[in-house]
Amino acid sequence: MTLCHATRTLSSPQDTADLATRIAEALSPGDCLLLEGPIGAGKTHFSRHLIQSLLPVAEDVPSPTFTLVQTYDVPTGELWHADLYRLSSLDEIEELGLVDAFDTAICLIEWPDRMAELTPMHALKLRLALDADHADTRHLTFTWNDEKWHPLMDRIAND
């Protein structure tokens, strides 16, 4: 498989929310998004809007920083939102049941570097970077090697 990249500049929090909603439309059980970037880059903001756009009834979408995992019932099945920042071992990740969810749920993983060899190879990686000159601007880099992401990347590249 070939490693592919695409980039996008998001000039406001609303741009980030809109992109999350567009991506959500294409997700199905077994899809995994890995959200990377420093604290404050917008990983949870992106996740919150993606999740809210999939929920049939609006509800609060808290950060899973302290609960580690939040699960939601969406029309296509389960969605898992995990924040692995506080984890320090692979055993802790396995105890969460996250590895099993990769096959059956839509998974949004913040701080995926904690997963090491448990990282699903079919995932779409989204790296958010801060812009030193514009506080609301984010630079987003997508990385993937599974061809299933090509249609989504083609669609959002033309937005």
N, C-alpha and C positions, 0 to 999 in steps of 0.2 A: 504494500500500500504506500502511496505517495503522501507525504506530509504537505498539506495545503494551508495557505494563509490568506487572510483578507483583513483590511483595516477600515475603520470608520471613525470619524470625528463626531462626537455628540456635543453640541454647543450649549445644552441646557439640561436640567433635570427632566424637563418634559420630553426632550429628544430621547433620553434614556428610557423613560416610561413608554413612549410610543414604540420604540424598537423592541422592548420586552414584550409588548402586546403582539407585535407582528411575529415574533419568534414563537410565542405561545400557541398561535394558530396552527403551527406546523408540528407540534410535539405530540407524541403518542407514547404509551407504555413501553418501557425499555430504553427511552431516550434519556441521556444524561448530559447536563451542562455543568462544566467545571468553571467556577468563577474565581478568578485570581485578581490580585491588586492590593495595594496598601490599605490600611484602615482609612476610611473616609472616601474611598474611590468610587463607591456607589454600588457595591455588590448586593447589599441588602435592598437598596432602593430598586434596583433592577429586578431582583427576585420578588419583592413585594408586588410590583406592578404586573409581572408575569403571572403570579399566582392569582391576584385579584381578577385579572382578565379571564381566567379559566373557571372561577367559582360561579356556580349557578345563582347563589345568593351572596351578596356582599357580606364580608366579615373581616374582622381585624386580622392582620397578618403580622404578628410580632417577629422580631428577629430571634432566631434559635440560638443565640449566643450562649445562653445559660441552660436552655433545655436540650441543646445539641441537635435535636431533630424535631421538626413540626411536620405532621402529616395532614393532608387535605384530601377530601373526596371531591374529585372533579368529574365531569361527564364521561371521560375516557377511562377512569379508574382512580388509582391513588397517585398523589404527588407528594414526594418527600423533599423537604427543604432542610438541609443540614449545614451547620456551621462547625467546622472541625478545629477552629482556632485553639481551643483549650485542650485538645487531645494530644497525647505524647507517645502513644504506642498503637501499633496495628491491632493488638488485642482489643483495645477500647472501641475501635471502629467495627471490628467483627461483632462485638457484643451489642452494638446498636442495631444489627440486622441490615445494615446498609448494603452490604454486598449482595444479599438476596434481592433487595429492592431494585438493584440495577436491571434485573431481568423482567420485573413485573410492574414497575412504577415509573413515572416521570421523576427524575432526580435532579435537584439543583444543589450543588455542593460548593459551599464557600470554604476557602482555605484547603483546596484539594491536595496541596503538597504534602499534607499529613498522611495521605493514603499510600504513598510510595507504590509498591508493587500491586496493591489492591485497586489501583486506578483502572477503570474500564477503558480498554483500547478504543472502543467505539464512540467515546465521548466527544463532545464539541467543547473546546476550551475557549473561554472568553476572558481576556486579560484587560482590565480597566486601568488606565494610567492617568494620573492627575496632570493638568497643564499648569506649569509654573506661572504663566502670564494671565490666565483667565480662570478664575476660581470655579466657575460653573462648567467649564469645558473638560471633557474626558476623551481620551484616545483609546479606542477599543480595537484590540487585535483578536481575530478569530483564528484558531488553529484546529485542524481536523485531519484525520487520515481515512475515515470511513466515507465511502462514496455516497452514503445515504444523506449526507449533509449538503451535497452539491445543489440540489434544487432550492433549498432554503437560502443558501448563500447567493445563488443567482437571483432569487427574488428580492432579497433585501439589498443587494448591490444596486439594483435598479430603482430603488425608492427615491 
